[in-house]
Amino acid sequence: MQIELEILYRDEWLIAVNKPSGMLVHRSWLDKGETRFVMQTLRDQIGQHVFPLHRLDRPTSGVLLFALSSEMAAEMMPKFAGRDIHKTYHAIVRGWIQEGATLDYALKEELDKIADKKATKEPEAKEAITEYRPIAHAELPIPMGRYQSCRYTLVEMKPHTGRKHQLRRHMHHLSHHIVGDVNHGDGRHNRLFRDEFDCHQLLLHASSTQFIHPVTGEEVSVEAKVDAVWRRVLDGLTLSDKL
C-alpha cells in the first residue's frame, strides 16, 4: 500500500514533510530489501523531483526538509552544515532529568560495519553540543532491577552540531537512554514499552525546524506532530497534555 506523506510546508522553492518512524530518507545499498523511501514517495506524490537537505535516522520521525531544485539545494545545504538551521527534538528517556543543561561532549564518527569495513584509521572525536531540558516526568509502578518503579522524562533537545546519532549517543552518555533505541539504549526499558504500550519504535521526534528563507528573507517555522504510537505512550504515561 502506497503511503501518503504529510506535507507540513511548501512553497515554490522548498517542501517539508513529517517523516514516519522506520522509513529511510532515500535508497541505500545497505538496505537492499527496503522498498519505501521518503524521497521517492514524495517525488511520486507531488509529481516533481526533490532534493534532501539533511537526513533523519531511519527510526526517527518528524520534520524533514527538501529543496525543489538543485540550485536551491546548493544554497540551503551549507546552512545545515553550519548553524543557521535551528532544530528542536523531543524524546522519552529513562530516569528523571531534573534540570536543563548544555552537553559539550565530542563524538567519534560511528563506522558502518559494511560500508567502512576497509577503514584503517581511527576516526577523530569531533565537537558535539546538545542543549536539553526536561518537560515533564512520569513514573510506572513496575519494578525493574533494584528499583520498585520505572521513571521517565519527556525531554526537549536542541542540537548545536550535527554528528551521527548525536542525540542518542549524548543521552546514552548521560545514562538517560532514549526509549526504543536498540543501538544506544537500554533493552529492559525497550521491552517494557513494547509490552505495556505496543511501542516498537524509537521515541525520538524532530518536532520543529526554524530558518530564514533564502529567497523571501522571512523566518520560517515548520512543526510536526507526533504519531499514534507516541500518543499511546504519552497517554499511558499521563503526559498527553505535555506535547
C-alpha positions in Angstrom: 0.0 0.0 0.0 1.4 3.4 -1.0 1.8 5.7 1.9 1.0 9.4 1.6 3.3 11.7 3.4 2.0 14.6 5.5 3.2 17.9 3.9 4.0 20.4 6.6 5.2 23.3 4.4 5.5 24.0 0.7 6.3 27.0 -1.5 7.9 27.2 -4.9 11.4 26.5 -3.5 11.1 24.2 -0.5 8.9 21.5 0.9 8.8 19.8 4.3 7.2 16.6 5.4 6.5 14.7 8.6 8.8 11.7 8.1 7.3 8.4 9.6 9.4 6.4 12.0 11.0 3.4 10.3 11.2 5.0 6.8 14.5 5.6 5.1 15.1 9.0 3.5 16.5 7.6 0.3 17.6 4.3 -1.2 20.7 2.7 0.3 22.6 -0.3 -0.8 22.9 -1.1 2.9 19.2 -1.8 3.0 18.7 -3.6 -0.3 15.4 -5.2 0.8 13.7 -1.9 1.6 11.1 -0.7 -0.9 9.7 2.5 0.6 11.7 5.7 0.8 10.7 9.3 1.7 12.4 10.9 -1.3 10.8 8.6 -3.9 7.4 8.6 -2.2 7.4 12.4 -2.0 8.5 12.7 -5.7 5.7 10.5 -6.8 3.2 12.3 -4.5 3.9 15.8 -5.8 5.0 14.9 -9.4 8.4 16.5 -9.3 12.0 15.9 -8.2 13.0 16.7 -4.7 16.5 17.2 -3.2 17.1 16.3 0.5 18.8 19.0 2.5 19.5 16.9 5.6 18.7 13.4 6.9 16.9 11.8 9.8 17.9 8.4 11.0 15.5 5.7 9.9 13.9 5.2 13.3 13.5 9.0 13.9 10.3 10.8 12.9 9.5 14.4 12.3 10.3 17.4 10.2 12.3 16.6 7.0 13.1 19.4 4.6 13.7 19.2 0.8 14.6 21.6 -1.9 12.6 21.6 -5.1 15.6 22.4 -7.3 19.3 21.6 -7.4 20.0 25.3 -7.2 18.1 25.8 -4.0 19.7 22.6 -2.6 23.1 24.1 -3.2 22.1 27.3 -1.5 20.5 25.6 1.5 22.8 22.7 2.3 25.7 24.9 3.7 23.2 26.3 6.2 22.6 22.9 7.6 26.4 22.3 7.7 26.7 25.5 9.7 24.4 26.6 12.5 21.8 28.6 10.6 19.1 26.0 10.9 17.6 25.5 14.4 16.0 22.1 15.1 14.1 21.0 18.2 13.5 17.4 19.1 11.5 15.6 21.8 12.3 12.2 23.3 11.2 9.9 26.1 14.3 8.9 28.2 14.8 6.6 31.1 15.3 8.3 34.5 14.4 11.7 35.7 16.3 14.7 34.4 15.9 17.4 37.0 17.2 20.4 35.2 18.3 21.6 31.8 21.9 21.9 30.7 24.1 22.0 27.6 26.3 18.9 27.0 29.6 19.6 25.2 30.9 16.1 24.6 32.9 15.2 21.5 31.9 12.2 19.5 33.9 9.9 17.2 32.1 9.1 13.9 30.5 5.7 14.1 31.8 3.4 11.4 29.4 1.2 9.5 30.3 -2.5 9.6 29.8 -2.9 5.9 30.4 0.5 4.3 33.5 1.2 6.4 34.9 -2.3 6.8 38.1 -1.3 4.9 38.7 1.8 7.0 42.2 1.7 8.6 42.3 4.9 10.5 40.5 5.5 13.8 38.1 8.5 13.4 38.9 11.6 15.5 36.4 12.9 18.0 34.6 16.0 16.7 32.8 18.7 18.6 29.2 17.7 19.6 26.9 20.0 21.6 23.4 19.4 22.7 21.1 21.7 24.7 18.4 19.8 26.6 15.7 20.5 29.2 13.1 18.3 31.0 9.5 19.0 30.0 7.7 16.5 32.4 8.3 13.4 34.5 6.4 10.1 34.6 6.6 7.0 36.8 5.3 3.5 36.2 4.7 1.2 39.2 6.7 -1.6 37.6 9.7 -3.0 39.4 13.0 -3.2 37.5 16.3 -4.3 38.9 16.8 -2.8 42.3 14.1 -0.2 41.8 10.4 -0.6 42.7 9.3 1.6 39.8 10.4 3.0 36.5 10.9 6.7 35.9 10.9 8.6 32.6 11.4 12.1 31.4 9.9 13.8 28.4 12.8 15.9 27.3 13.4 18.7 24.7 16.7 18.7 22.9 18.3 21.3 20.6 21.5 20.1 18.8 24.0 22.8 18.1 26.0 20.4 15.9 25.0 17.5 13.6 27.0 14.4 14.4 25.8 11.0 13.5 23.3 9.7 16.2 24.3 12.7 18.3 21.2 12.9 20.4 21.0 9.2 21.0 24.7 9.0 22.0 24.6 12.1 24.2 21.6 10.7 26.1 23.4 7.4 26.5 26.4 9.3 27.8 24.2 10.9 30.5 22.7 7.4 31.3 19.3 8.8 30.2 18.9 6.4 27.2 16.2 7.2 24.7 13.4 4.6 24.9 13.3 2.4 21.8 17.0 2.9 20.9 18.2 -0.6 20.0 21.8 0.5 19.5 22.5 3.0 22.3 19.5 2.4 24.6 18.5 0.1 27.5 16.9 -3.2 26.3 15.0 -3.7 29.6 13.1 -0.4 29.1 12.6 -1.0 25.4 11.0 -4.4 26.2 8.8 -2.8 28.9 7.4 -0.2 26.4 6.8 -3.0 23.8 4.9 -5.0 26.4 3.0 -2.1 28.0 2.3 0.2 25.1 2.9 -1.9 22.0 5.7 0.6 21.2 8.2 -0.8 18.7 9.9 2.4 17.6 12.4 4.9 18.7 10.8 7.7 20.8 12.8 10.5 19.2 10.9 13.1 17.2 12.1 16.1 15.2 9.3 18.5 16.4 10.3 21.7 14.6 12.7 23.4 12.3 13.3 27.2 12.0 15.3 29.0 9.4 15.5 32.3 7.5 14.1 31.7 4.0 16.9 32.2 1.4 14.6 33.9 -1.1 12.0 35.8 0.9 14.1 36.6 3.9 11.2 35.7 6.2 11.6 33.5 9.2 10.1 30.1 8.6 9.0 27.7 11.4 7.9 24.2 10.5 6.3 21.9 13.1 5.4 18.2 13.1 3.0 16.4 15.4 3.9 13.1 16.9 2.3 9.8 15.6 -0.2 7.4 17.0 2.4 5.3 18.8 3.8 8.4 20.5 0.2 9.4 21.5 -0.4 6.0 23.0 2.8 6.2 25.0 2.1 9.7 26.2 -1.4 8.7 27.3 0.0 5.7 29.2 2.5 7.9 31.0 -0.3 10.6 31.6 1.8 13.1 29.6 -0.7 13.6 26.8 -1.1 17.3 27.6 2.7 18.0 27.5 3.3 17.5 23.8 
